[in-house]
Amino acid sequence: MPFLIVQIVLFLSPAMYKKEKKIFMPIFFFIPILFFFGIAFAYFVLIPFIWSFFISFENFFSSGLNLELESRYSEYMKLTMFLLFASGMSFEFPILLIILTKFGIVDVKFLRKNRKYFFLGILVFSALFTPPDIISQLGIAIPLIIFYEVSIAFIFFFIESKILHDIKFIKKNPLLLDDSLKKRNL
């Protein structure tokens, strides 16, 4: 997935203005890095925890009911690949929020106001892209919620504060306003 996004960026980059490249190239640089951090998180933290949870059912019913885990290799690979992909994609969530903010679709106020809906969406995402157990769903949902809050702070400190600073500067220097900004009443 990050390879595909990098190829799309490399295809579109000759058509971008220098200002657009300056804004989006650092963001696109972090896409494969965050994806691989997501895969590493799933491989080293989430999958061992989930397998220990599944294996714990063998010893749970020790009072005469004998349960054995008879996992098949195909099911193991399906679960592992699905968790790796879901975790890699979930680590891309901050990039999505930053891009939506750069395009003006969302802002910090909107993200704070609609926090509960985003949390519900995060829980639905983790329920759809993980096996039907609560451990793996929380293993995806908790990092996403943390990323959501960190993204709000990042957007506020690095993007919104710059926009507010630019608006204050323009208001102090009205001769710099062009006609399009005057029409917006900035």
N, C-alpha and C positions, 0 to 999 in steps of 0.2 A: 504493500500500500504506500509506504513512503517513497519507494522507488517511482511509482506512478505519479505521485504528486511532484516529485523533483523533475521528472520528465516534462510534465505540464508547465512547470515554472520555467524550465529552460527553453521550452517552445515559445512561451509568451514573453519572456524577458526582452527580446529585441523590439517588441512593440511597445514596451513601457517607456515612459518618460523617466529622466534621471531622478526626479523627485519621487516617483512611484517606486523605482528600484530601491532608492534609499530607505523607503518606508517598509517595503515588503520583503526584501532580500534577507534581513536579519530574522524575520518571522519564519520564512521558509527554510532558513538554515536550521532552526530548532525542530522542524517537523520530524526528520529521521531520528534525531537525538532523543526526543521525547518518546517516539514509537519504540525504540530499542530499550529505553528505560522501562517502559511498560511491559515489554516482553521479559526483561530481566526480573522485574517485580513479580510477574506471574510465575516464572520458572523457579525462582529461588525462594519465594515467600508463599505465594498463593497455592500453587500445586502441591508442595509438600504438606501444607496445612490441611488441604482438602483430602488428600489421600490418607493422612493420619486420622482424619474425621471418619472416612469411610471404613477404614480398618478397625476403628474402635467399636464398630457394631459387632465384630466377631466376639469380643469379650463382654459386651453389654448384657447379653442374656446368658449369664453363666449358670443360671439355676435350672439346668436340664435342657434348655433349648439351644441346640448347637447350630450356629450360623457360620458359614464359610464364605469368604469373598472369592468368587470365581470370575475374576475379570478376564476379559478377552483383550488381546493386543489391539484389535481394531477399535474397540470401545475406549481403551486407554488413549490411543492416538487421537481419536475424535475429540475426546474431552480435553486433552492437552492442547491440541491445535486451536480448538474453539476458545479456550481460556487465554491462550497466548494472543490470539487476534483481538479478542474483546478487551483485554488489558492494554494492548498496544494502542487500540483506537481510543480507549478511555483516557489515556495519557495525552491525547491530542486535543482534549477539551479546552484547555487554556488558549491554545492557538485559535480555535474556532471563536471563542469569545473576543479575543483581541482583534481578529479580522472583522467580526461583526461591529465592533466599536469603531474601527477605522473607517468602515463604510457608512457609519452613522445610523445603523439599524438599531443598535442598543446603546445605552449609556449606563453609567453607574447608578443613577437614580432608578432606571428601569430594572436593572439587575437586583438592586436591593428591594424594590417594591414587590417584585415577582419571585422572590427567593423560594417561597413554598411551592410554587409551580415548577420551578427548576428542580427542586429536591424530589418532587413527585416524578418528574421526567427522568431523573437520574435513577430512581428506584425501578421505574418501568424498564429503562435501558438495561440495568443490571439483571432484572428478571428475565428479559428476553435473550440476552447474550451470555447467559451462564447456565450451568446445569440446574435442575430444580431443587437445589438445597440452599438453605439460608446462609451457610458459611461462604460459599463462593459468591453469592449475590452481595453480601456485605463486603467481601473482599474487593469487589469492583466498585460498589457504591461509596464506601468511605473515602478512598482516594479521590473519587470524582467530587465529592462534597468539599473536601479539602482544597482541591484544585479550583473549584468554583469560588471559594472565599479568597484564596490567594489571587485569583484572576481579578476579582473586584478591587482588591487592594492595589494590584499592579496597574490596572487601568486608571484608578483614581490618581495614583501618585505620578505616573509617567505620561499618561495621555490626557486625562481631564484637566490636570493642573496646568499643563502646557497650553491647552485650549483656553482656559480661564485667563492665564497670563497674557496670551495673545489678544484676547478681547479687551482686557484692561489697557493694554498698550495702545490698541487702536482707538479706544475711547479717549485716551489722553492726547492722542495725535490725530485729530479728525481730518487733517489734510491728507493723510495716507489712505483714507477711505475711498474706494472706488464706487461707482454707481451701483453695482450689484450688492455690495455690503450695506449701502445706505438704504436700499429698498428693503433689506431684511431688518432694519432698525437696530443694527449692532452699535 
